[in-house]
Amino acid sequence: MPIAQDTLYLLTPGYAVDDHGPHFCADCATVEGFLAYYPQLAGRFAIERIGFSRPRPELVPLLGDDHQGCPVLILAAASEAGADLPLQTANGLRFIDEPKAILRYLGRKHGVGTPS
């Protein structure tokens, strides 16, 4: 199942864990900060904000039960990534699930800053 455009999955903040909260995902917040730094990225790739509860119905059909973590960027079939990025593959889809690597990929591809 080829993906037409890069798609970034982030957890929606404000969720509860064991009836405690609200919480947010620190790694997703880092990616959200990058998106706020570079508003010109809006519309260049898909962004899906999903709930915290598992199983995550948005990700399981794509990447399987073992790859439900966020943030995760699923690369479009035509996208190229540098050899230095930690690409993984599941169900024929390539993805990156390390926050700094996601930002490195997006920054390089779209000509904005990358993390040091």
PyMOL commands that set and color helices and strands:
alter all, ss='L'
color gray80, all
select helices_A, chain A and resi 26-37+39-41+60-63+99-110
alter helices_A, ss='H'
color red, helices_A
select strands_A, chain A and resi 7-11+15-17+20-23+46-50+72-74+88-90+93-96
alter strands_A, ss='S'
color yellow, strands_A
deselect
rebuild
show_as cartoon
